[in-house]
């Protein structure tokens, strides 16, 4: 008596279907979208940098004190606006000098 056998084509189709279902489930669960938060933060930082460069000529006081961007980050939904430096910190840039350079502003010379 022969056992039940599946043609190789059927096995390949089932494997592809399972793979597609896993990818779709990962997409809807949010596992494939964490990069979109980083892209959103980078876009907001770029806009703040442009405003800081053009309107305020890279003034350090504005970088620290003036909240140039209305933005609500998922990590802190209560905060509704950010300074350039705070946006740099969200992107992992922790020094003022690195933030200036990221925004294409000249380094501060002492």
C-alpha positions, 0 to 999 in steps of 0.5 A: 500500500502506497502512502499519500504523496504530494507533488512538489508543486503543491509543496512549493505553493503551500510554502509560498502561501505561508511565507506571504501570510507571515509577511502580511501578519508582520506588516499589520502588527507593525514589525515592518514599520519601525523605520517609518518613525525614524523617517518621520523624525528625520523629516521633522528635523530637516524642516527645523534645521532649514528654518533654523538656518534660513530664519535664525542664521544658526543662532545657538540660543534659538537652537536650544530655546525656541520651539520651532516645530509643532510635532508630537512624537509617539514617545512623548504624546504630551509634548506638542513642539520641539526645539532643534536640539530636542529633535536632534536628541530624538534622532540620537544626536546628543551634543550641540556641536553634532546637532549644528553639523547635522543641520549644516551650520558652522561649528562654534569657534571659541 
